[in-house]
């Protein structure tokens, strides 16, 4: 596996994957980097550079085969296998995550929800049962969990993260508005919603200062 | 207003704001860039550089006044005023957004929800009524809306975005998994949830390749 790909390139791969998926749905078989660049509003040379990190995939003058390129990018992103997810927190956000059928289409399967609120325990969200948070550790010992989503208040997040990482979970999708300190080898993807709002308020306040 | 601040610096400001808020809550009055850097796991020189973009705020040897610095960063982020939000889409995600009381604490007030589903129209989420999507345009003409969150399927997003931007909305917080093409002067903040999962699957697949 490539060890030297810049995070910026990796961040762009899901977007390539999405555009190629859209093209495939519209029965487009081949596309040049110029055409793809026009659709994606990036330069053709950036597309070529990004994809060259992984060996190119294109044939000079023939463009890219859409299905092959999407599949290859999918492999790079690890989408050629499936992942078991648990969601901790079954409030609106946890339920919203459990209800995204798109995740499953890409191989991310929500296997269980957990909540500390007794009133929520036992509920069923799209066939997935809400279990008591006290059973999280036992569940992790008995089931392979690849990714855990934290849709809980920030004050609860560090202790839950410890239970997760102590029991082998290597990836945390953190919606709690706090930074988690995790052992080496554990990956955290933060979704700090209010920080997105702050980016917008910054732009509204500094009108036009930062247009990309 | 500063016109030359790099997007990377702007992206870090909400995190400074959050850490300073936590310190304030713990009654910390002053902090050196070294102490702040240890808490935030960034270098002290990055902190100084970032803040120097805005004139510094620190006094050599005395560190930063926590409350003043937070307030100043808040002003830069535009948090010294309030914003009217509408949420289009009142499913789980739309409701989750409407239920975040943290947003209000920072000046982001959800004023209305909209949905195309008649069964959802008329419901009330935390005192906020769900209105029919057909009334969105009329609502925008009669009320000042600063930011609109799109918690709707990707196929519906472009037409709703047009209604929004044609009626003066300058900021869109887009949870629909598609890129919106908006007029100049309109800001879009994308939250493509599945792309976060793909970042995690990439990291799990390329174990340790990209640790930051």
Interface residues (C-beta under 8 A of the other chain):
Chain A: X1 X2 X3 X5 X7 X10 X11 X13 X14 X15 X17 X18 X40 X41 X76 X77 X78 X79 X81 X83 X91 X92 X93 X95 X96 X97 X99 X100 X102 X103 X106 X107 X108 X146 X147 X170 X171 X173 X177 X179 X184 X185 X187 X189 X191 X192 X193 X194 X195 X196 X197 X198 X199 X200 X201 X202 X203 X204 X205 X206 X207 X208 X209 X210 X211 X212
Chain B: X1 X2 X3 X5 X7 X10 X11 X13 X14 X15 X17 X18 X40 X41 X76 X77 X78 X79 X81 X83 X91 X92 X93 X95 X96 X97 X99 X100 X102 X103 X106 X107 X108 X146 X147 X170 X171 X173 X177 X179 X184 X185 X187 X189 X191 X192 X193 X194 X195 X196 X197 X198 X199 X200 X201 X202 X203 X204 X205 X206 X207 X208 X209 X210 X211 X212
